[in-house]
Amino acid sequence: MAEKLNFTSQSLLELEFTKNVRGYDPLQVDMALDKVIADLRHYEKFKADAIPYIQELERSIYDLKEKNKELEVEIAKMNNRLSNIKDNPGVSKENIELLKRIDVLEKALYKQGIDPSKI
């Protein structure tokens, strides 16, 4: 809603018209109704534009939740692999740190679109 609306809910409540012999001044009422109609048209356009955008955001949220679930599974697998390595008495703490560093570097390569297993 980049455009400024003519009325707020409070300004509509406070709207007053001058009275004449037959009631309210028709010209003032017509002008106010024209502004209300313009506000409603602007709101309807905003709503029509917002619905596809909201649906797109909902799809993105769903996709990200699915990706998050996949990554949680992958993390669990990696933690399991690392815990198996830690249990081996022949593995030093230094080796575990090196494996963690290799994992971080592999992830960085994947992010750049490079498959580390093909290097």
C-alpha positions in Angstrom: 0.0 0.0 0.0 2.4 2.6 -1.2 -0.3 5.1 -1.9 -1.7 7.1 1.0 -5.3 6.3 1.7 -7.9 9.0 2.1 -9.4 7.7 5.3 -8.5 5.7 8.3 -11.1 3.9 10.4 -11.0 6.8 12.9 -11.2 9.5 10.3 -14.3 7.9 8.9 -15.9 7.8 12.3 -15.1 11.4 12.8 -16.4 12.5 9.4 -19.1 15.2 9.6 -21.1 16.8 6.9 -22.8 20.2 7.0 -26.6 20.1 7.1 -28.9 22.0 4.8 -32.7 22.1 4.6 -33.1 18.6 3.2 -30.4 16.8 5.3 -26.7 16.7 4.6 -25.1 18.5 1.8 -25.2 16.1 -1.2 -22.0 17.4 -2.7 -20.0 16.8 0.5 -21.5 13.3 0.8 -20.7 12.4 -2.8 -17.1 13.7 -2.5 -16.6 11.6 0.7 -18.1 8.5 -0.9 -15.8 9.0 -4.0 -12.8 9.0 -1.6 -14.1 5.9 0.2 -14.6 4.1 -3.2 -11.0 5.1 -4.2 -9.7 3.6 -0.9 -11.7 0.4 -1.5 -10.4 0.1 -5.0 -6.8 0.6 -3.8 -7.4 -2.0 -1.1 -8.8 -4.5 -3.6 -5.8 -4.1 -5.9 -3.5 -4.5 -2.9 -5.3 -7.7 -1.9 -5.2 -9.1 -5.4 -1.5 -8.4 -5.7 -0.8 -9.8 -2.2 -2.5 -13.2 -2.5 0.0 -14.6 -5.1 2.9 -13.2 -3.1 1.6 -14.8 0.1 1.1 -18.1 -1.7 4.7 -18.0 -3.0 6.0 -17.2 0.5 4.0 -20.2 1.9 5.5 -22.5 -0.7 9.0 -21.2 0.2 8.3 -21.8 3.8 7.1 -25.4 3.1 10.2 -26.1 0.9 12.5 -24.7 3.6 10.9 -26.9 6.3 11.3 -29.9 4.1 15.0 -29.0 3.5 15.4 -28.5 7.2 14.1 -32.0 7.9 16.5 -33.4 5.4 19.4 -31.6 6.9 18.4 -32.7 10.4 18.5 -36.3 9.2 21.9 -35.7 7.6 23.2 -34.1 10.8 22.0 -37.2 12.8 23.9 -39.5 10.4 27.1 -37.4 10.6 26.9 -37.3 14.4 26.4 -41.1 14.4 29.5 -41.5 12.2 31.5 -39.2 14.4 30.4 -40.9 17.6 31.5 -44.2 16.1 34.9 -42.7 15.3 35.2 -41.3 18.8 34.6 -44.7 20.4 37.5 -46.2 18.6 40.5 -46.1 21.0 43.0 -45.9 18.0 41.6 -42.6 16.9 43.1 -39.5 18.4 41.3 -36.2 19.1 43.4 -34.6 16.3 42.0 -37.0 13.7 38.5 -36.1 14.8 39.2 -32.4 14.4 40.7 -33.1 10.9 37.6 -35.0 9.9 35.4 -32.1 11.1 37.5 -29.7 9.1 37.3 -31.9 6.0 33.5 -32.0 6.4 33.3 -28.2 6.5 35.5 -27.9 3.4 33.4 -30.5 1.5 30.2 -28.5 2.4 31.8 -25.3 1.1 32.7 -27.1 -2.2 29.2 -28.4 -2.5 27.8 -24.9 -2.0 30.0 -23.7 -4.9 28.7 -26.5 -7.0 31.8 -28.7 -6.9 31.5 -32.4 -6.1 34.5 -33.1 -3.8 34.5 -36.8 -4.7 35.3 -36.0 -8.3 38.3 -33.9 -7.6 
